[in-house]
Structures are given as structure tokens and as C-alpha cells.
Amino acid sequence: MDKKQQIHFWYFAAAFMVLLMVQSWVSQASVTERIPYSTFLEYLESNRIASVTVRAEQVEGRYRDAIDGNTHFVTNIVPPDLTERLEQSGAEFDGTVQNTFLNTILSWVVPILLIFALWSFLLRGMIEKQGMGGMMNVGKSRAKVYVERNTGVTFDDVAGVDEAKAELKEIVDFLKEPEKYGRLGARIPKGILLTGPPGTGKTLFARAIAGEAGVPFFSISGSEFVEMFVGVGAARVRDLFDQARKAAPCIIFIDELDALGRRRSIGGFGGGHDEKEQTLNQLLAELDGFDPRERVVLLAATNRPEILDPALMRAGRFDRQVVVDRPDKTGRAAILRVHLRKVEVDPSLDIDAAAGLTPGFTGAELANLVNEAAIHATRRGAERVAMEDITSALERVVAGMERKGHLLNAHERETVAWHEMGHALAAARLPGADPVHKVSIIPRTIGALGYTLTRPTEDRFLITRSELENRMVMLLAGRAAEEIRFDEWSTGAADDLVRATDIARQIVTRFGMHKTLGQAVLEQDRGGFLGEDKVSFSPRDHSEATAREVDLAVRDLIGAAYDRAVGLLRDNHDDLESGARLLLERETITPADFAPLKPA
């Protein structure tokens, strides 16, 4: 019996117990002490009975004084001379026809009504948990409505994406001053689609627009349109837009639009009567029926624009697409300043240097970094957040927590020390490589027995082949150091091999950087427009002979990089050995502790 069946079983068991209790209560209220007829006669002759009611089959009555705590009695009616005896005793008596209607109501109808009310209450709770909000409101929109004072977010709280902010400020001006743009015939865009990786601030942007414009802000997730009942999604779309038209000027914000606007299926699979397709069709119809003069703006956000239906993306529906991308170094510094306003910061903290340590971080990741730094400062008993807290938080986010209780034996510690020092020395000696920030042989929770933390000095947007090859050399230098010291390899380089192989394959198949295979793209990028989905199937569009040449080219690139790593470390053997010994002694070192790690 599964969990749901168990819950239903206990519901019925509880209802049955309630029925028994109610029947028992009704019975106890109507049935009193049953006495033999002879006892009844004795009590009657001794004048202990105050009143009597004669029914068709029994006699009920009330004592003058309680007997054994009982005030009423009942006995079966018998002989015909009962009337004479009653007259002789002087007791009050009466005859009546028994009416069972009221007892039936109390015994059956009332318990049934109670059970129905209990069941309705429980069923309503389950419906609300499923998000349907009751049977009469199943087609109503569940959008949350905010106004300026409730969003609590303005453009001052959004930093790092100035281009996107400039575009979205126009929307606020459209809502505030429609005449300014209407004098030349311009109309407000029907829909604005915010795209970008997760955590870049798309939802924050939407709330900031509402906060700046001071208009009603309808916020709903795309998944809330689709329920278990067919037609509910389309009804909710209609109801949402009806509410928005009544509240105009206003903003409708649909988060995670891909849950609602996914590309419609082709052929018989899924069919045109699919609930999601009906909801999407209704959304398209509502967008077509928009009157720009109503000043209703539709905002939507997604991090998967490549899967949206083309009909949804055409001009006239979503007129403007705004990319909210990962911030550059300047943008990261601005975002850090926004979040550091909420914590106590040491005056010596260099925000620009902290931004340089976080390439590729999104706004959400930077907010988490500041929070982790504040926690670290609190843990060490500091009064303010300093640069060392930012560095420790960065290591916590990138490499995981330290596992000082995870003890390695002497040989493993030495292997890890040589391996990590090989990475660090290669990074310090190779031109254009990212500078070494820290080297550690303390195991981390992400599974690494040690790590070499390198951080770029600036954001890079173009990479040459020589720089890609240098990255491969740096990745393979750990295994090369193991060979130099122990004349054998360990499994510690597994992740390095995966990353080096991926770089080599991209050099050959995606970037057209191999002389033999020429300037051709042999494999498409398997990732999405904004994601890193490596599981998706990518059909090969070249021959087996070409595939063999690709494999050989990848092998040659990896082999050449490994030979370069071995040669580089042999040329710097003394620094490699002394660095490994220092790392074994201190467990964690920086370029300030070991001069050869400084960039050449």
C-alpha cells in the first residue's frame, strides 16, 4: 500500500470512528435505565414514579427522585390491566404514537453531514496544495499583484548590466510618459523577453521596473498556468490578461516562460489538443489582441530561449529581447558594492581586486559570495568583512569545504603535493596563463584531494590556439610531476584528462585550428544557447575516415602537451621538489610563501 492509499485509508477510518461516536452519543441521550416490568410495578405502587409515557411497545417514565443516579427508565409494555393500576397509584400517565423521524435524523443524517463537511475540508486542503485553489476558482489566474511600495526594488539595486538597464528604463518612461513617445508615432513594445544564464538578475530587473514605474505588477510563473484539468491553462491566461486590462497601466511578468511557451510538437506526438499547446495558443491570441494604447507591458524571463516556439518570438508579440548576461569585471565590482552595503566592510577591502577573482560569476553567485564572506568573518570573531574573508569564501564556493578530518597516508600526501606543485609551476612558467592564487593539499568536499587556484587578471573574450595549448600543458603538468617523482601515474589526474581532452577536441572540431583537417566545423556545440547541456544528442555529419583523423589529431595534441609539461618540469626540477616539500610542510601556500610561483 503506497503513501496516498494509506492516507485515504486513515481518512475513512477516522470518519467511521466519528460516525460511531455520534451514534453512541445520540443513543445515550435517548436511552435510559431499562428495568423489569415487575420492578416498574413496585415503583408504581410505592409512588416513586413521577410521570409515564405509554408507547406502542414500551413504557418510558421519570422517577420522582433519582434511583442509583438514574432519573429516567424504560420497560416493555405488557398486561392489559396497566391502566387500572396507574389510576390506583395516582401517577401521571399518557399514551402516544412513537415518532422515529427525529431519531432517524439525529442518528444518520447528522453524522453523514458531519462526515461530508470533514471530507470537503480535507479535499479542499488537498486541492489547494495542488495549486488549483478550489473547484470554482480553477480557471482563475493565480498571479501575485505588487505595487511600488511592495516590490521594494529599484534600478539602484540592479548593477553590472548597464546596457540591459538602459533598454528597460525606456519601458518605465513609456508607462510614465506615453505622450513623449507617442508624438512621433512610437508605440510601447507589446512584450519584452529577458534572456540570460540563471542568476543574472532577470527577475530582479522585472521587479525593479515595477518599482520604478509605480504601477501594478502581476507576477506569475509559467508552470502555474498548466494544471491537471484540460483547459485550465487557457482560462488562466484569459483571466490574467482581463485583470491586467482593468488595472492598466500595469506590467505582467511571466517567469520561466519556457515552461509555458515551449516549441510545439510536430506530427502526431503530443497532438494539437495537448494542454500546454492550448495554453500557448491562448497566450499567442492574447498577445495579438493587445492594444498598445492600453499601456499593458508583458515581461517574460527564460534561460532557455532556444526551445521557445517561433510563433511566440516573432515581431509583434515579443518585440524586444534583452540579454542579461554575466557581468564583466567592472560589472562584478558594481554588484559587489551593492551587496557589501548590507554588511560591515573593512576599509582596506579592495573591491576591484575581489571582482578580479570572480570571473564568470553571476549576480546571484556574487551575493552568495558576500554572504559566505560575512559568515566566515563572524566565525573568526572579526568586526568587519576583510579581503581574507572574500578569499576564503571564494575557495568555499569554488572548491568546497575543507575536510581536515579526511586523513591521507604519507605516500598519498606526497603524490598530491607533487601533483599540485606541477600544476602551479606550469601556470607560473607558461606565458599567458592565469596567475596562481593559492595551492593546497587539504582535501575538499567536492572530492578533490588538493587544488591549485588560479584567477585571471582580466576578462578574456578571445583565446588563441597557443593559449589553449598552454592550458592543456598546465592541466597535464600534475600527471607529469607524478611521473618525474614516482615514475608512475595515479588516478588523481582523471578530471585533468577530461578537461584537456575536451580542449583538444574543440581545437580540432569546433575552432578549425588543425592544419590537416582544415578550416571546418566538424561538430556542433552540444551546449544550449545559454547552458552547458552535454547530454543532448549531437548527430555526426562526417565520415568514419574523418572521425579517425579527428581522434588521431586529438591524441597528438594531448601527447604534445604532455611532453611539453614533462620537459618544463624537468627544467624546473629543483623548484618542483622544494615547492612540494614546502607544501607538505604547510599544506597551503601562496606566491608570497614560494617565490617561483610568481608569474615569470
C-alpha positions as CSV (number, residue, x, y, z in Angstrom):
1,M,0.0,0.0,0.0
2,D,1.6,3.3,-1.1
3,K,1.5,6.5,1.0
4,K,-1.5,8.0,-0.8
5,Q,-3.6,4.9,-0.2
6,Q,-2.6,4.9,3.5
7,I,-3.7,8.5,3.8
8,H,-7.1,7.7,2.3
9,F,-7.5,4.6,4.5
10,W,-6.9,6.7,7.6
11,Y,-9.4,9.3,6.4
12,F,-12.1,6.6,6.1
13,A,-11.1,5.1,9.4
14,A,-11.4,8.5,11.2
15,A,-14.7,9.1,9.5
16,F,-16.1,5.7,10.6
17,M,-15.0,6.4,14.2
18,V,-16.7,9.8,14.2
19,L,-19.9,8.1,13.0
20,L,-19.8,5.5,15.8
21,M,-19.2,8.3,18.4
22,V,-22.1,10.3,17.1
23,Q,-24.4,7.3,17.1
24,S,-23.3,6.4,20.6
25,W,-24.0,10.0,21.8
26,V,-27.4,10.0,20.2
27,S,-28.3,6.6,21.7
28,Q,-27.0,7.6,25.2
29,A,-29.1,10.8,25.0
30,S,-32.4,8.9,24.2
31,V,-32.0,5.6,26.1
32,T,-32.1,5.4,29.8
33,E,-32.2,2.7,32.5
34,R,-34.1,-0.4,31.4
35,I,-35.9,-2.1,34.3
36,P,-38.1,-5.2,34.6
37,Y,-41.8,-4.7,34.4
38,S,-42.2,-6.1,38.0
39,T,-39.8,-3.5,39.3
40,F,-41.9,-0.9,37.4
41,L,-45.0,-2.1,39.2
42,E,-43.2,-2.0,42.6
43,Y,-42.1,1.6,41.9
44,L,-45.5,2.5,40.8
45,E,-47.2,1.2,43.9
46,S,-44.6,2.9,46.2
47,N,-45.3,6.2,44.4
48,R,-41.7,6.6,43.2
49,I,-42.7,7.4,39.6
50,A,-43.5,11.0,38.7
51,S,-44.6,10.6,35.0
52,V,-45.2,7.8,32.5
53,T,-45.4,7.8,28.7
54,V,-47.0,4.7,27.1
55,R,-45.8,3.8,23.6
56,A,-46.9,1.0,21.3
57,E,-44.3,-1.4,22.6
58,Q,-42.8,0.0,25.8
59,V,-43.3,2.4,28.7
60,E,-41.0,5.3,29.4
61,G,-41.1,7.4,32.5
62,R,-39.4,9.7,35.0
63,Y,-38.6,9.0,38.7
64,R,-39.7,11.4,41.4
65,D,-36.2,11.1,42.9
66,A,-33.1,9.6,41.2
67,I,-32.5,6.0,41.8
68,D,-28.9,4.9,41.6
69,G,-28.1,8.1,39.7
70,N,-30.8,7.4,37.0
71,T,-33.7,9.8,36.6
72,H,-35.5,8.1,33.7
73,F,-36.5,4.5,33.0
74,V,-37.9,2.3,30.2
75,T,-39.7,-1.1,30.3
76,N,-41.6,-3.3,28.0
77,I,-45.3,-2.9,28.0
78,V,-47.3,-6.0,29.0
79,P,-50.6,-6.7,30.7
80,P,-54.0,-5.0,29.9
81,D,-54.7,-4.1,33.5
82,L,-52.0,-1.4,33.4
83,T,-54.4,1.5,33.2
84,E,-56.2,0.4,36.4
85,R,-53.0,0.2,38.3
86,L,-52.0,3.6,37.1
87,E,-55.3,5.1,38.2
88,Q,-55.0,3.5,41.6
89,S,-51.4,4.8,42.1
90,G,-52.3,8.4,41.1
91,A,-49.3,8.6,38.7
92,E,-49.5,10.8,35.7
93,F,-49.6,8.8,32.5
94,D,-50.2,9.3,28.8
95,G,-50.2,7.3,25.6
96,T,-48.6,8.4,22.4
97,V,-47.6,7.0,19.0
98,Q,-43.8,6.7,18.6
99,N,-42.4,9.1,16.0
100,T,-38.9,7.9,14.8
101,F,-38.3,10.7,12.2
102,L,-36.3,12.8,14.6
103,N,-34.3,9.9,15.8
104,T,-33.5,9.0,12.3
105,I,-32.3,12.5,11.5
106,L,-30.1,12.6,14.6
107,S,-28.8,9.0,14.1
108,W,-28.0,9.1,10.4
109,V,-28.4,12.4,8.6
110,V,-26.4,14.5,11.1
111,P,-23.4,12.1,11.1
112,I,-23.5,12.0,7.3
113,L,-23.5,15.7,7.1
114,L,-20.6,15.9,9.6
115,I,-18.6,13.3,7.6
116,F,-19.3,15.2,4.3
117,A,-18.2,18.5,5.9
118,L,-15.0,16.9,7.2
119,W,-14.3,15.3,3.8
120,S,-14.9,18.5,2.0
121,F,-12.5,20.3,4.3
122,L,-9.8,17.7,3.7
123,L,-10.4,17.6,0.0
124,R,-10.2,21.4,-0.2
125,G,-6.9,21.3,1.6
126,M,-5.5,18.8,-0.9
127,I,-6.8,20.8,-3.9
128,E,-5.2,24.0,-2.6
129,K,-1.9,22.1,-2.1
130,Q,-2.1,21.0,-5.7
131,G,-2.4,24.7,-6.7
132,M,-6.0,24.5,-8.0
133,G,-7.4,26.9,-5.4
134,G,-10.9,25.3,-5.3
135,M,-13.1,23.9,-8.0
136,M,-14.9,27.2,-8.6
137,N,-11.6,29.1,-8.9
138,V,-9.7,26.6,-11.0
139,G,-9.7,28.8,-14.1
140,K,-8.7,32.0,-12.2
141,S,-5.3,33.5,-12.5
142,R,-3.0,33.0,-9.5
143,A,-0.8,35.9,-10.3
144,K,0.6,37.9,-7.3
145,V,-0.1,41.6,-7.6
146,Y,2.5,44.1,-6.3
147,V,2.7,47.8,-6.4
148,E,5.7,50.2,-5.9
149,R,5.7,50.1,-2.2
150,N,5.6,46.2,-2.1
151,T,8.3,45.3,-4.6
152,G,11.0,47.2,-2.6
153,V,13.3,47.1,-5.6
154,T,14.5,49.9,-7.9
155,F,17.2,50.3,-10.5
156,D,19.6,51.3,-7.8
157,D,19.5,47.7,-6.6
158,V,20.5,46.4,-10.0
159,A,24.1,46.7,-11.1
160,G,26.6,45.2,-13.5
161,V,24.4,45.2,-16.7
162,D,24.2,48.8,-17.7
163,E,23.1,48.1,-21.3
164,A,20.1,46.0,-20.3
165,K,19.2,48.6,-17.7
166,A,19.3,51.4,-20.3
167,E,16.9,49.4,-22.5
168,L,14.5,48.6,-19.7
169,K,14.5,52.2,-18.4
170,E,12.7,53.1,-21.7
171,I,9.8,50.8,-20.6
172,V,9.4,52.8,-17.4
173,D,9.4,56.1,-19.5
174,F,6.7,54.6,-21.8
175,L,4.5,53.8,-18.8
176,K,5.1,57.2,-17.1
177,E,5.1,59.5,-20.2
178,P,3.3,57.8,-23.1
179,E,2.8,61.2,-24.8
180,K,6.5,61.8,-25.0
181,Y,7.0,58.8,-27.3
182,G,3.6,58.9,-29.0
183,R,4.2,62.3,-30.5
184,L,6.3,60.7,-33.3
185,G,4.0,57.7,-33.6
186,A,6.1,55.3,-31.5
187,R,4.2,52.7,-29.6
188,I,5.0,50.8,-26.4
189,P,6.5,47.3,-27.1
190,K,4.0,44.6,-26.5
191,G,6.4,42.1,-25.0
192,I,10.0,42.2,-23.6
193,L,11.8,38.9,-23.2
194,L,14.7,38.8,-20.7
195,T,17.2,36.1,-21.5
196,G,20.4,35.1,-19.8
197,P,22.0,32.4,-17.6
198,P,20.5,31.6,-14.3
199,G,21.3,34.0,-11.5
200,T,22.0,37.1,-13.7
201,G,19.1,39.1,-12.3
202,K,16.2,38.7,-14.8
203,T,13.5,38.5,-12.1
204,L,15.2,41.3,-10.2
205,F,15.0,43.5,-13.3
206,A,11.3,42.9,-13.7
207,R,10.6,43.9,-10.1
208,A,12.8,47.0,-10.5
209,I,10.8,48.1,-13.5
210,A,7.6,47.8,-11.5
211,G,9.2,49.6,-8.5
212,E,10.4,52.5,-10.8
213,A,7.1,52.8,-12.7
214,G,4.9,52.6,-9.6
215,V,2.2,50.6,-11.5
216,P,0.5,47.3,-10.6
217,F,2.9,44.3,-11.2
218,F,1.3,40.9,-11.9
219,S,3.9,38.2,-11.2
220,I,3.4,34.6,-12.1
221,S,5.5,31.6,-13.1
222,G,4.9,29.8,-16.4
223,S,4.4,26.5,-14.7
224,E,1.4,27.9,-12.7
225,F,-0.7,28.0,-15.9
226,V,-0.8,24.3,-16.5
227,E,-2.8,22.0,-14.2
228,M,-4.3,18.6,-14.2
229,F,-7.6,19.7,-15.9
230,V,-7.7,20.3,-19.6
231,G,-8.4,24.0,-20.5
232,V,-7.3,25.4,-17.1
233,G,-4.2,27.0,-18.5
234,A,-6.0,28.8,-21.3
235,A,-8.6,30.0,-18.9
236,R,-6.0,31.4,-16.5
237,V,-4.3,33.2,-19.4
238,R,-7.6,34.9,-20.3
239,D,-8.3,35.8,-16.7
240,L,-4.8,37.2,-16.2
241,F,-5.0,39.5,-19.2
242,D,-8.5,40.5,-18.3
243,Q,-7.3,41.6,-14.9
244,A,-4.3,43.4,-16.4
245,R,-6.6,45.4,-18.8
246,K,-8.7,46.5,-15.9
247,A,-5.6,47.6,-13.9
248,A,-3.8,49.3,-16.8
249,P,-1.3,50.8,-16.9
250,C,0.4,47.7,-15.5
251,I,3.1,45.1,-16.0
252,I,2.6,41.4,-16.4
253,F,5.7,39.3,-15.6
254,I,5.9,35.6,-16.5
255,D,8.9,33.9,-15.0
256,E,10.3,30.7,-16.6
257,L,8.5,31.3,-19.9
258,D,9.9,28.1,-21.3
259,A,7.5,26.1,-19.1
260,L,4.6,27.7,-20.9
261,G,6.0,28.6,-24.4
262,R,8.0,25.5,-25.3
263,R,8.1,24.7,-29.0
264,R,5.0,22.9,-30.2
265,S,5.4,19.3,-31.3
266,I,5.5,18.2,-34.9
267,G,3.3,15.3,-36.1
268,G,1.1,13.1,-34.0
269,F,3.3,13.1,-30.9
270,G,1.8,15.3,-28.3
271,G,-1.0,16.4,-30.7
272,G,-2.7,19.7,-31.2
273,H,-5.0,19.1,-28.2
274,D,-2.2,19.0,-25.7
275,E,-3.0,21.1,-22.6
276,K,0.3,23.0,-22.9
277,E,-0.3,23.8,-26.6
278,Q,-3.8,25.1,-25.8
279,T,-2.3,27.4,-23.1
280,L,0.4,28.6,-25.6
281,N,-2.2,29.2,-28.3
282,Q,-4.3,31.3,-25.9
283,L,-1.2,33.3,-25.0
284,L,-0.5,34.0,-28.6
285,A,-4.1,35.1,-29.2
286,E,-3.9,37.5,-26.2
287,L,-0.7,39.0,-27.5
288,D,-2.3,39.6,-30.9
289,G,-5.3,41.2,-29.2
290,F,-3.1,43.7,-27.3
291,D,-3.9,47.4,-27.9
292,P,-0.7,49.4,-27.3
293,R,-2.9,52.3,-26.0
294,E,-3.9,50.2,-23.0
295,R,-0.3,50.5,-21.7
296,V,-0.1,46.9,-20.6
297,V,3.5,45.6,-20.8
298,L,4.3,41.9,-20.9
299,L,7.7,40.9,-19.4
300,A,8.9,37.4,-19.6
301,A,12.2,35.7,-18.5
302,T,13.9,32.5,-19.5
303,N,17.3,31.0,-19.6
304,R,16.4,28.7,-22.5
305,P,15.3,30.9,-25.4
306,E,16.3,28.3,-27.9
307,I,13.4,26.0,-27.0
308,L,10.7,28.7,-27.3
309,D,8.1,28.4,-30.0
310,P,9.0,30.6,-33.1
311,A,5.4,32.0,-33.2
312,L,6.0,33.4,-29.7
313,M,9.3,35.0,-30.7
314,R,8.2,36.8,-33.8
315,A,7.9,40.6,-34.0
316,G,4.6,41.9,-32.8
317,R,4.5,39.6,-29.9
318,F,7.8,39.8,-28.1
319,D,9.1,43.0,-29.8
320,R,12.2,43.3,-27.8
321,Q,14.7,40.8,-26.5
322,V,17.1,41.9,-23.7
323,V,20.1,39.7,-22.9
324,V,21.0,39.9,-19.2
325,D,24.5,38.3,-19.4
326,R,27.2,37.5,-16.9
327,P,28.8,40.8,-15.8
328,D,32.4,41.8,-16.7
329,K,34.9,42.9,-14.1
330,T,33.5,46.4,-13.8
331,G,30.0,45.0,-13.5
332,R,31.1,42.5,-10.8
333,A,32.6,45.3,-8.8
334,A,29.4,47.3,-9.0
335,I,27.4,44.2,-7.9
336,L,29.7,43.6,-5.0
337,R,29.3,47.2,-3.9
338,V,25.5,46.7,-3.9
339,H,25.7,43.6,-1.7
340,L,28.5,44.9,0.5
341,R,26.3,47.8,1.5
342,K,24.4,45.3,3.7
343,V,27.4,44.1,5.7
344,E,30.1,45.7,7.8
345,V,33.2,46.1,5.5
346,D,36.8,46.7,6.4
347,P,38.1,49.9,4.8
348,S,41.1,48.1,3.4
349,L,38.9,45.7,1.3
350,D,39.8,46.2,-2.4
351,I,36.5,45.6,-4.2
352,D,38.1,45.8,-7.6
353,A,40.6,43.1,-6.6
354,A,37.8,40.9,-5.3
355,A,35.9,41.4,-8.6
356,G,39.0,40.3,-10.5
357,L,39.0,37.0,-8.5
358,T,35.5,36.1,-9.7
359,P,35.4,35.8,-13.5
360,G,32.2,34.3,-14.8
361,F,30.3,34.8,-11.6
362,T,26.6,35.9,-11.9
363,G,24.9,38.3,-9.6
364,A,23.4,35.6,-7.5
365,E,26.8,33.9,-7.1
366,L,28.3,37.2,-6.0
367,A,25.5,37.7,-3.5
368,N,26.2,34.2,-2.1
369,L,30.0,35.0,-2.0
370,V,29.4,38.1,0.1
371,N,27.1,36.2,2.4
372,E,29.7,33.4,2.8
373,A,32.4,36.0,3.5
374,A,30.2,37.6,6.2
375,I,29.7,34.1,7.8
376,H,33.5,33.5,7.7
377,A,34.2,36.8,9.3
378,T,31.7,36.1,12.0
379,R,33.2,32.6,12.6
380,R,36.6,34.1,13.2
381,G,35.3,36.7,15.5
382,A,36.1,39.7,13.3
383,E,34.2,43.0,13.4
384,R,34.2,43.6,9.7
385,V,34.5,41.6,6.5
386,A,38.0,41.8,5.1
387,M,39.8,40.6,1.9
388,E,40.8,37.3,3.6
389,D,37.1,36.5,4.2
390,I,36.3,37.1,0.5
391,T,39.2,34.8,-0.4
392,S,38.1,32.1,2.0
393,A,34.5,32.4,0.7
394,L,35.7,32.1,-2.9
395,E,37.6,28.9,-2.0
396,R,34.5,27.6,-0.2
397,V,32.3,28.3,-3.3
398,V,34.8,27.0,-5.9
399,A,36.5,24.1,-4.2
400,G,34.1,23.2,-1.3
401,M,34.7,23.0,2.4
402,E,38.0,21.7,3.8
403,R,37.9,18.1,5.0
404,K,40.7,18.2,7.6
405,G,39.4,15.0,9.2
406,H,40.0,13.2,5.9
407,L,43.5,11.8,6.5
408,L,45.8,10.7,3.7
409,N,48.7,8.3,4.2
410,A,52.2,9.6,3.7
411,H,52.6,8.3,0.1
412,E,49.2,9.8,-0.9
413,R,50.1,13.2,0.6
414,E,53.4,13.3,-1.2
415,T,51.7,12.3,-4.5
416,V,49.1,15.1,-4.1
417,A,51.8,17.6,-3.2
418,W,53.9,16.9,-6.3
419,H,50.8,16.8,-8.5
420,E,49.6,20.2,-7.3
421,M,53.0,21.8,-7.5
422,G,53.3,20.6,-11.0
423,H,50.1,22.5,-11.9
424,A,51.3,25.6,-10.1
425,L,54.8,25.7,-11.6
426,A,53.4,25.2,-15.1
427,A,50.9,28.0,-14.6
428,A,53.7,30.3,-13.3
429,R,56.1,29.5,-16.3
430,L,53.7,29.4,-19.2
431,P,53.1,32.7,-21.0
432,G,49.5,34.0,-20.9
433,A,48.4,31.5,-18.2
434,D,46.3,32.6,-15.3
435,P,48.4,33.6,-12.2
436,V,48.5,31.2,-9.3
437,H,46.5,32.4,-6.3
438,K,46.8,29.5,-3.8
439,V,48.0,25.9,-3.7
440,S,46.6,23.4,-1.1
441,I,46.8,19.7,-0.4
442,I,43.9,19.8,2.1
443,P,41.0,17.6,0.8
444,R,37.8,19.4,-0.2
445,T,34.2,18.3,-0.1
446,I,33.9,18.3,-3.9
447,G,36.1,15.2,-4.0
448,A,39.4,16.9,-4.7
449,L,42.4,15.8,-2.6
450,G,44.1,19.1,-3.4
451,Y,43.7,22.1,-5.6
452,T,45.6,24.8,-7.4
453,L,43.5,28.0,-7.5
454,T,44.3,30.3,-10.5
455,R,42.5,33.5,-11.2
456,P,42.7,35.6,-14.4
457,T,43.9,39.2,-14.2
458,E,41.3,40.4,-16.7
459,D,38.3,39.2,-18.6
460,R,39.1,37.4,-21.8
461,F,36.8,37.1,-24.8
462,L,39.2,35.7,-27.4
463,I,41.6,32.8,-27.0
464,T,44.4,31.8,-29.4
465,R,45.5,28.3,-30.2
466,S,48.8,28.7,-28.3
467,E,46.8,29.8,-25.2
468,L,44.6,26.8,-25.5
469,E,47.6,24.5,-25.8
470,N,49.2,26.2,-22.7
471,R,46.0,25.4,-20.8
472,M,46.4,21.7,-21.8
473,V,50.0,21.8,-20.6
474,M,49.0,23.2,-17.3
475,L,46.3,20.6,-16.9
476,L,48.7,17.7,-17.7
477,A,51.5,19.0,-15.6
478,G,50.1,17.4,-12.5
479,R,50.4,13.9,-14.0
480,A,53.9,14.8,-15.5
481,A,55.1,15.7,-12.0
482,E,53.9,12.3,-10.7
483,E,55.9,10.6,-13.5
484,I,59.0,12.6,-12.7
485,R,58.9,11.8,-9.0
486,F,57.4,8.3,-8.8
487,D,57.9,7.0,-12.4
488,E,54.2,6.0,-12.5
489,W,50.7,7.6,-12.7
490,S,47.8,7.7,-10.2
491,T,44.1,8.2,-10.7
492,G,44.3,11.8,-9.4
493,A,44.5,13.3,-12.9
494,A,41.2,11.9,-14.1
495,D,39.4,15.3,-14.1
496,D,42.5,17.0,-15.7
497,L,42.4,14.4,-18.6
498,V,38.7,15.1,-19.2
499,R,39.3,18.8,-19.5
500,A,42.4,18.5,-21.6
501,T,40.7,16.1,-24.0
502,D,37.7,18.5,-24.3
503,I,40.0,21.4,-25.2
504,A,41.9,19.3,-27.8
505,R,38.7,18.1,-29.4
506,Q,37.3,21.6,-29.6
507,I,40.6,22.8,-31.2
508,V,40.1,20.2,-33.9
509,T,36.3,20.0,-34.4
510,R,34.9,23.4,-33.5
511,F,37.5,26.1,-33.9
512,G,39.1,24.9,-37.1
513,M,42.6,25.2,-35.7
514,H,44.1,22.0,-37.1
515,K,46.2,22.2,-40.3
516,T,45.4,18.8,-41.6
517,L,41.6,18.9,-41.0
518,G,41.3,22.4,-42.2
519,Q,39.0,25.4,-41.5
520,A,35.9,23.3,-40.9
521,V,33.4,22.8,-38.1
522,L,33.1,19.0,-37.7
523,E,30.9,19.0,-34.5
524,Q,28.3,21.5,-33.4
525,D,28.3,22.9,-29.9
526,R,26.4,20.4,-27.8
527,G,25.5,23.0,-25.2
528,G,22.4,25.2,-25.4
529,F,22.3,28.8,-26.2
530,L,23.0,29.7,-22.5
531,G,23.6,26.4,-20.9
532,E,26.1,23.5,-20.8
533,D,23.9,20.6,-21.6
534,K,26.4,17.9,-22.6
535,V,23.9,15.1,-22.5
536,S,21.9,16.2,-25.6
537,F,22.4,14.0,-28.7
538,S,24.5,15.6,-31.5
539,P,24.5,13.6,-34.8
540,R,27.8,13.3,-36.6
541,D,27.9,14.7,-40.1
542,H,31.3,13.5,-41.3
543,S,32.7,10.2,-42.4
544,E,34.4,7.4,-40.5
545,A,37.7,8.3,-42.1
546,T,37.3,11.9,-40.9
547,A,36.3,10.7,-37.4
548,R,39.5,8.6,-37.3
549,E,41.6,11.7,-38.3
550,V,39.9,13.6,-35.5
551,D,40.8,11.0,-33.0
552,L,44.4,10.9,-34.1
553,A,44.6,14.7,-34.1
554,V,43.2,14.9,-30.5
555,R,45.7,12.2,-29.4
556,D,48.6,14.1,-31.0
557,L,47.6,17.3,-29.3
558,I,47.3,15.7,-25.9
559,G,50.6,13.9,-26.4
560,A,52.5,17.0,-27.4
561,A,51.1,18.9,-24.5
562,Y,52.1,16.2,-22.1
563,D,55.7,16.1,-23.5
564,R,55.9,19.9,-23.1
565,A,54.7,19.6,-19.5
566,V,57.4,16.9,-18.7
567,G,60.1,19.0,-20.3
568,L,59.0,22.2,-18.5
569,L,59.0,20.5,-15.1
570,R,62.4,18.7,-15.7
571,D,63.9,22.1,-16.5
572,N,62.5,23.4,-13.1
573,H,63.1,20.2,-11.1
574,D,64.7,22.0,-8.1
575,D,61.8,24.4,-7.8
576,L,59.3,21.5,-8.2
577,E,61.0,19.5,-5.4
578,S,61.4,22.3,-3.0
579,G,57.8,23.5,-3.6
580,A,56.5,20.0,-3.0
581,R,58.4,19.8,0.3
582,L,57.1,23.2,1.4
583,L,53.6,22.2,0.5
584,L,53.9,19.0,2.6
585,E,55.1,21.1,5.5
586,R,52.5,23.9,5.4
587,E,49.6,22.2,3.4
588,T,48.6,25.6,1.9
589,I,51.0,28.1,0.2
590,T,50.7,31.2,-1.9
591,P,53.1,33.0,-4.2
592,A,54.1,35.1,-1.3
593,D,55.3,32.0,0.5
594,F,57.1,30.5,-2.5
595,A,58.7,33.0,-5.0
596,P,58.8,30.6,-8.0
597,L,55.0,30.6,-8.1
598,K,55.0,34.3,-9.1
599,P,54.4,35.0,-12.8
600,A,57.6,35.0,-14.9
